[in-house]
Amino acid sequence: MQANAQALSTLVEDSASDASSRADWIAATELLGQMFQRSDGCVSSLALRKELERKGIGDARQLVSGLKFFDFDAPADDARPRPPLAWKHHGKSFYTEEAFRHQIKQRESEAENAANLAEKIAVETVEKEAQGGEEVRVRRKARQEEARLVPFVVDALSDLYASEFAGENHEVAFDVHSERPGNEFENVDAIAVHWRSADVVDLTCVEVKLDFNARAVQQAHNYTRFADRVWIAVPVQAQLGQAAVELREKDPRLFEYVIASGIGILGCRRARGRVYEVFALQWPRRCTPDPVERDAFIERHHGTFEDAGAVAPRARTRLPRLR
């Protein structure tokens, strides 16, 4: 009798918990829809969590996470019924489908501008190195396509390293491929600032290349001198499930070396139009950067880290007026 009573009590508690979770989920989706209307279809994850907490709705952090990864194509779930309004999550924000399409078009335009800038720089560079020739044209085309790819890698980093501890007005990922403050083995293509807590920040670097080869891996490995985590981003033909197999079959020993070295791999797959889908194939291990190298790296990209809120602004000293 006592066992039956305990089982019945547990069943009642579970049912009440399920009903509460369902009610919180519905309230959260309704709140997100209301915030979309007030903000032109874009709502930051942090703003949504704060509003949920203000209204006393369930576990705000868990609800926001559930909203981020909600699968609108999955079968209906009683605990999390499908909302009437669909959305996308990207970086630190939720978007309506219309706002997300606008965001993608804007990113395509930015990628094209980056490619055009890279083409201009490449033309000026190669004209100094050689006059004409097929080799020069190939190098120019490669530099242009790498520059086009970098903004999509930055988008992926924004998703991977979005954090509630990052300031509301601070970005977490940056395209720095056009900045050349160091030598070849110091010039990263993209940087992410990962706020692991309110006081602990990891610096993440990415080397973007159009081919999975030893030179690209060597450059990425050199970044472990000053970065906490390092990725290499390379184009792939296969979809997510087979992309890692594709790279391993191309060069098994190099692939195993990358894994053993703790370097992460981002697969970049051409989608419709001139857009890239970027996904993580192998996550990087945390490195132990040299403090001196790390400080020098931060100094080289001080403006970027200042924009991310990770370093204090440089003191501005006023020069005396000339007389």
C-alpha positions as CSV (number, residue, x, y, z in Angstrom):
1,M,0.0,0.0,0.0
2,Q,2.8,2.4,0.9
3,A,4.7,1.7,-2.3
4,N,1.5,2.3,-4.3
5,A,1.0,5.6,-2.6
6,Q,4.5,6.7,-3.3
7,A,4.2,5.7,-6.9
8,L,0.9,7.6,-7.2
9,S,2.5,10.7,-5.5
10,T,5.5,10.6,-7.9
11,L,3.1,10.3,-10.9
12,V,1.1,13.3,-9.7
13,E,4.3,15.3,-9.2
14,D,5.6,14.4,-12.6
15,S,2.3,15.4,-14.2
16,A,2.3,18.7,-12.5
17,S,5.9,19.3,-13.5
18,D,5.1,18.5,-17.1
19,A,2.1,20.8,-17.1
20,S,4.3,23.6,-15.6
21,S,7.0,23.1,-18.2
22,R,4.5,23.1,-21.0
23,A,3.0,26.4,-19.7
24,D,6.4,28.0,-19.4
25,W,7.3,26.9,-22.9
26,I,4.1,28.4,-24.3
27,A,4.6,31.6,-22.3
28,A,8.2,31.9,-23.6
29,T,7.2,31.4,-27.3
30,E,4.4,34.0,-26.9
31,L,6.8,36.4,-25.2
32,L,9.4,35.9,-28.1
33,G,6.6,36.7,-30.6
34,Q,5.7,39.9,-28.7
35,M,9.4,41.0,-28.6
36,F,9.7,40.3,-32.4
37,Q,6.9,42.8,-33.0
38,R,8.7,45.5,-30.9
39,S,12.1,45.0,-32.5
40,D,11.7,44.5,-36.3
41,G,12.1,40.7,-36.0
42,C,15.4,40.6,-34.1
43,V,15.7,39.8,-30.4
44,S,18.9,39.1,-28.5
45,S,19.1,35.9,-26.4
46,L,20.2,37.9,-23.4
47,A,17.2,40.3,-23.6
48,L,14.8,37.4,-23.9
49,R,16.3,35.7,-20.9
50,K,16.1,38.9,-18.8
51,E,12.5,39.4,-19.8
52,L,11.6,35.8,-18.9
53,E,13.3,36.2,-15.5
54,R,11.5,39.5,-14.9
55,K,8.2,37.8,-15.6
56,G,9.1,34.9,-13.3
57,I,8.7,32.3,-16.0
58,G,10.4,29.0,-15.2
59,D,14.1,28.3,-15.8
60,A,14.9,31.2,-18.2
61,R,18.3,29.9,-19.2
62,Q,17.0,26.4,-20.1
63,L,14.0,27.9,-22.0
64,V,16.2,30.1,-24.1
65,S,18.5,27.1,-24.9
66,G,15.4,25.1,-25.9
67,L,14.2,27.9,-28.2
68,K,17.6,28.2,-29.8
69,F,17.7,24.5,-30.9
70,F,14.0,23.9,-31.4
71,D,13.5,21.7,-34.5
72,F,10.4,22.9,-36.4
73,D,10.6,19.8,-38.7
74,A,10.5,17.3,-35.8
75,P,7.3,15.5,-34.8
76,A,4.9,17.4,-32.5
77,D,5.8,17.2,-28.8
78,D,3.2,17.6,-26.1
79,A,5.7,19.2,-23.7
80,R,6.9,21.7,-26.4
81,P,4.1,22.3,-28.9
82,R,5.1,23.9,-32.2
83,P,4.7,27.7,-32.0
84,P,2.6,29.5,-34.5
85,L,5.6,31.7,-35.5
86,A,8.8,30.2,-36.8
87,W,12.2,31.7,-36.1
88,K,16.0,31.3,-36.7
89,H,18.8,31.7,-34.1
90,H,22.0,33.1,-35.2
91,G,24.9,34.4,-33.2
92,K,23.5,36.1,-30.1
93,S,20.0,36.7,-31.5
94,F,16.7,35.2,-32.6
95,Y,15.3,36.3,-36.0
96,T,11.9,36.0,-37.7
97,E,12.3,34.2,-41.1
98,E,12.0,37.5,-42.9
99,A,14.6,39.2,-40.8
100,F,16.9,36.2,-41.1
101,R,16.7,36.3,-44.9
102,H,17.6,40.0,-44.7
103,Q,20.6,39.1,-42.5
104,I,21.8,36.5,-45.0
105,K,21.5,39.0,-47.9
106,Q,23.5,41.5,-45.9
107,R,26.2,38.9,-45.1
108,E,26.4,37.9,-48.8
109,S,26.9,41.6,-49.7
110,E,29.6,41.9,-47.0
111,A,31.3,38.7,-48.3
112,E,31.3,40.1,-51.8
113,N,32.8,43.4,-50.6
114,A,35.5,41.5,-48.7
115,A,36.3,39.5,-51.9
116,N,36.5,42.6,-54.0
117,L,38.9,44.2,-51.5
118,A,41.0,41.1,-51.4
119,E,41.2,41.1,-55.2
120,K,42.4,44.7,-55.2
121,I,45.1,44.0,-52.6
122,A,46.1,40.8,-54.4
123,V,46.4,42.7,-57.7
124,E,48.7,45.2,-56.1
125,T,50.7,42.5,-54.4
126,V,51.2,40.1,-57.3
127,E,52.1,42.9,-59.7
128,K,55.1,43.5,-57.6
129,E,56.0,39.8,-57.5
130,A,55.4,38.9,-61.2
131,Q,53.9,40.2,-64.4
132,G,51.0,38.2,-65.8
133,G,51.0,34.4,-66.1
134,E,48.6,31.7,-65.0
135,E,50.2,31.3,-61.6
136,V,49.4,34.9,-60.7
137,R,45.8,34.6,-61.8
138,V,45.3,31.5,-59.8
139,R,46.7,33.1,-56.7
140,R,44.5,36.1,-57.1
141,K,41.4,34.0,-57.5
142,A,42.3,31.9,-54.4
143,R,42.8,35.0,-52.2
144,Q,39.5,36.4,-53.4
145,E,37.6,33.2,-52.6
146,E,39.3,32.9,-49.2
147,A,38.2,36.5,-48.4
148,R,34.6,35.6,-49.5
149,L,34.6,32.6,-47.1
150,V,35.9,34.4,-44.0
151,P,32.6,36.3,-43.2
152,F,30.7,33.0,-43.2
153,V,33.3,31.5,-40.8
154,V,32.8,34.6,-38.6
155,D,29.1,33.9,-38.5
156,A,29.7,30.3,-37.4
157,L,32.1,31.5,-34.7
158,S,29.3,33.9,-33.5
159,D,27.1,30.9,-33.0
160,L,29.7,28.7,-31.4
161,Y,31.0,31.3,-28.9
162,A,27.9,33.3,-28.1
163,S,27.8,33.8,-24.3
164,E,25.5,35.4,-21.8
165,F,28.6,37.0,-20.3
166,A,29.4,38.9,-23.4
167,G,28.3,42.5,-23.3
168,E,25.0,43.3,-25.0
169,N,26.7,45.7,-27.4
170,H,29.8,43.7,-28.0
171,E,30.5,41.3,-30.9
172,V,32.2,38.0,-30.2
173,A,33.7,37.2,-33.6
174,F,35.7,39.3,-36.0
175,D,37.0,39.2,-39.6
176,V,40.6,40.4,-39.4
177,H,42.0,38.7,-42.6
178,S,42.7,42.1,-44.1
179,E,44.7,43.3,-41.1
180,R,48.4,42.3,-41.4
181,P,50.1,43.4,-38.2
182,G,52.5,40.4,-38.1
183,N,54.3,37.9,-40.2
184,E,52.8,35.0,-42.2
185,F,52.5,32.8,-39.1
186,E,50.8,35.5,-37.0
187,N,48.2,36.7,-39.4
188,V,45.0,35.0,-38.4
189,D,41.9,35.3,-40.6
190,A,39.2,35.4,-37.9
191,I,39.1,35.9,-34.2
192,A,36.5,34.9,-31.6
193,V,36.4,36.1,-28.0
194,H,34.7,33.5,-25.8
195,W,33.4,34.8,-22.5
196,R,33.5,31.6,-20.4
197,S,32.5,33.7,-17.3
198,A,32.2,37.3,-16.4
199,D,36.0,37.4,-15.8
200,V,37.5,34.6,-17.9
201,V,38.0,35.1,-21.7
202,D,39.4,32.7,-24.2
203,L,41.0,33.9,-27.4
204,T,40.2,31.8,-30.5
205,C,41.9,32.0,-33.8
206,V,41.0,30.6,-37.2
207,E,43.1,30.0,-40.3
208,V,41.0,29.9,-43.5
209,K,42.3,28.0,-46.5
210,L,40.8,26.6,-49.7
211,D,42.8,23.4,-49.4
212,F,43.4,21.0,-46.6
213,N,47.2,20.8,-46.8
214,A,50.3,20.7,-44.5
215,R,51.0,24.5,-44.9
216,A,47.5,25.5,-43.8
217,V,47.9,23.2,-40.7
218,Q,51.4,24.5,-40.0
219,Q,50.1,28.1,-39.9
220,A,47.2,27.1,-37.7
221,H,49.5,25.2,-35.3
222,N,51.7,28.3,-35.0
223,Y,48.7,30.2,-33.6
224,T,48.8,28.0,-30.5
225,R,51.6,30.2,-29.3
226,F,49.2,33.0,-28.5
227,A,45.6,31.7,-28.7
228,D,43.7,29.5,-26.3
229,R,42.0,27.6,-29.1
230,V,42.7,27.2,-32.8
231,W,40.6,26.2,-35.8
232,I,41.4,25.5,-39.4
233,A,38.5,26.2,-41.8
234,V,38.5,24.4,-45.2
235,P,35.9,23.8,-47.9
236,V,34.3,20.4,-48.1
237,Q,32.0,18.7,-50.6
238,A,30.2,16.3,-48.3
239,Q,27.5,17.2,-45.9
240,L,28.0,17.3,-42.1
241,G,27.8,13.5,-41.5
242,Q,30.5,12.7,-44.0
243,A,32.7,15.8,-44.2
244,A,35.2,14.6,-41.6
245,V,35.5,11.3,-43.5
246,E,36.1,13.3,-46.7
247,L,39.0,15.2,-45.2
248,R,40.5,12.1,-43.6
249,E,40.4,10.2,-46.9
250,K,42.2,13.1,-48.6
251,D,45.2,12.9,-46.3
252,P,44.9,10.4,-43.4
253,R,48.2,11.2,-41.8
254,L,47.6,15.0,-41.9
255,F,44.1,14.5,-40.5
256,E,45.4,12.4,-37.6
257,Y,48.0,15.0,-36.9
258,V,45.4,17.8,-36.7
259,I,43.4,15.7,-34.3
260,A,46.4,14.8,-32.2
261,S,47.5,18.5,-32.1
262,G,44.1,19.6,-30.7
263,I,43.3,21.8,-33.7
264,G,39.6,22.2,-34.5
265,I,38.2,21.8,-38.0
266,L,35.5,23.8,-39.5
267,G,33.9,22.4,-42.7
268,C,32.8,25.0,-45.2
269,R,30.3,23.7,-47.8
270,R,29.0,25.8,-50.7
271,A,25.3,26.2,-50.5
272,R,22.9,27.7,-53.0
273,G,24.2,30.9,-54.6
274,R,27.5,32.2,-53.2
275,V,26.7,31.2,-49.6
276,Y,28.8,28.9,-47.4
277,E,27.4,26.6,-44.7
278,V,30.0,26.3,-41.9
279,F,29.9,23.6,-39.3
280,A,32.2,22.1,-36.6
281,L,33.8,18.8,-37.6
282,Q,36.3,18.6,-34.7
283,W,36.4,20.8,-31.6
284,P,39.8,22.2,-30.6
285,R,41.4,21.5,-27.3
286,R,42.4,24.4,-25.0
287,C,46.1,25.4,-25.6
288,T,48.6,26.8,-23.1
289,P,49.8,30.0,-24.9
290,D,53.0,31.7,-24.0
291,P,52.1,34.8,-21.9
292,V,54.5,37.1,-23.8
293,E,53.2,35.9,-27.2
294,R,49.6,36.3,-26.0
295,D,50.2,39.9,-24.9
296,A,51.9,40.7,-28.2
297,F,48.9,39.2,-30.1
298,I,46.5,41.2,-28.0
299,E,48.5,44.4,-28.7
300,R,48.5,43.7,-32.5
301,H,44.7,43.4,-32.5
302,H,44.0,45.8,-29.6
303,G,41.2,47.5,-31.5
304,T,39.4,44.3,-32.1
305,F,39.6,43.2,-28.5
306,E,38.6,46.6,-27.3
307,D,35.5,46.4,-29.5
308,A,34.8,43.0,-27.9
309,G,35.0,44.5,-24.4
310,A,37.9,42.2,-23.5
311,V,40.5,44.9,-23.0
312,A,40.3,48.4,-21.6
313,P,40.5,51.3,-24.1
314,R,43.9,52.7,-24.6
315,A,44.6,55.8,-22.5
316,R,44.4,58.9,-24.8
317,T,47.0,61.4,-24.0
318,R,46.7,65.0,-25.2
319,L,49.7,66.5,-26.9
320,P,50.6,70.0,-26.1
321,R,49.6,72.6,-28.7
322,L,52.2,73.9,-31.0
323,R,53.1,77.6,-30.5
